[in-house]
């Protein structure tokens, strides 16, 4: 159960666009993130994955 709480907290952590662009996790998707993310907003990793998945699948129209 403690493991689940740590996972939930990790999902809640928010990062700025600049922090995400410097992250090794998104090194191959920096161009897409530059275009898709707002400078004045923070995102969790879950948010970023959803944005990228929507973008690559054709996303919302």
N, C-alpha and C positions, 0 to 999 in steps of 0.2 A: 504494500500500500504506500509506503514511503516513496517508492520508485515512481508511482503514478503522480504523486504530488510534485515531485521534482520535474517531471515531464510537463505537467500543467503550468508550472512556473516558467519553464523554459519557453513555452509557447506564448506566454504573456509579455515576455521581454520585447521591448520596442526599440528599433534602431532608425537612425536618420538615413536618408538617401546616401550621403557620403560614406557612412559607416558600412552600409551594405555594398557599395561599389568597391570598397577596399577589402571586403571579405573574400577569403579563399573559396568559400562556398559558391560564390557567384562569378568567379573569374571568367568563365566562358560565356557569361550572359550580361556582361557589363553594358554593352550597347543597348540591349533591350531595356535594361533597368534604367539607364539614363533617359530614355524616351518615355518610359511608362510611369516612373515614380515622380512625385512632387517634392520639391526642395523643402517645403515647410510642413511636411507631414512625417510621422513616424510609422514604422511597419514592423510587424512580427515576421518571423520566418514563414509562418503559415500564411500570412497575408501575401507575402512576396510570391510564394509558390502558387497561390491561387491566381494572382495577377499574371504571372508568366504562363501558367497553364491556359488561362482564358485567351491570352494573346496568341499563343502558338496553335491553339485549336480554332481560332477564328473569333473567339470571344463574343462579347455582347454587342449587339448591333442596334 
